[in-house]
Amino acid sequence: MMGDSLDFSVALVQMPCKEGNREENFRLAKEMLAQHKTSANREFIILPELFAIGFRYSDYERAGPGILGATSDFIQQVAEEHSAYVVATDIESAGEKYFNTLMVANPHGNLVATYRKLHPFQDEKNTFQGGDTGVVMDAGGIKVGLEICYDVRFPELTRSLATNGAELIIMPAAFPDPRSQHWDTLVMARAIENQVYFAAVNRVGFGFDGKTYFGHSQLVDPWGVRRTRINSDVAVFVNKGDTSMISDVREQITCWQDRVPERYDQIQFMRE
């Protein structure tokens, strides 16, 4: 059961990344947020995946972990300045590898949640160690599930977050061309099938390896309506939601109540 009706807003910070240059990426993020005014009691400022360091792995040894470090310090500062929750990822030491770690700072500037990406993508496995648990956090009474990029392709994860009470899923990402149709479809599907809000923020611009990042940052509501989709602009877009919509949608389309999870592992194989 959902709790009381609570309103919230998301600020989707769609920005490029200068590989390996945290100071420049911090400067751009602060510049983009300079005129931003928090618009709800519970606002989530969300930055793209590895927004501060990027994916050029040769930078990592020189730059060092950003969590705990420069990036976690940065998001704490921004959270306190804007009286908002700030969500961002950076690299965290994991022995000989790294975790791709998401951290959340609350409006008082305190670090309140950590999530390590469960699903490193293909050759990322050579550099990143996968995490070992999903995370749902309480943010001012709203239950928030956390994902990172490639996680969106695993519906089991989003379903688990939702069955553990998540009302809003937040996902920083660095999704490149030519997979924009996958991105739009997957984000919308995760919202529709779980009847929750899904806020997804994607990088834009060019990567060092020739990849281009298309953006399409968006908030999808529990009905599956895309409240906004920034195309490939460098921009901050704010949209609002209310958790009462979740129960309203689940009353109209009763697939949540009609689930029979105890039967889904009971598969009968038949021959012709």
Protein Blocks (a to p, Z undefined) as FASTA:
>chain_A
ZZdddddddddddddddehilklmmmmmmmmmmmpccfbfbdcddddehklnojafklmm
mnopabgcjklmmmmmmmmmnopacdddddddehjaccdddddddfkopafbdcddfbdg
hjlmmmpccdfbdcdddeehiacdddehjlmmmmklmmmmmmnopabdcdddddddfklm
mmmmmmmmmmmmnopacdddddedjdfkopacekjpacddfkopafbacfkbccdddddd
dfklmmmmmmmmmmlmmpcfklmmmccdddZZ
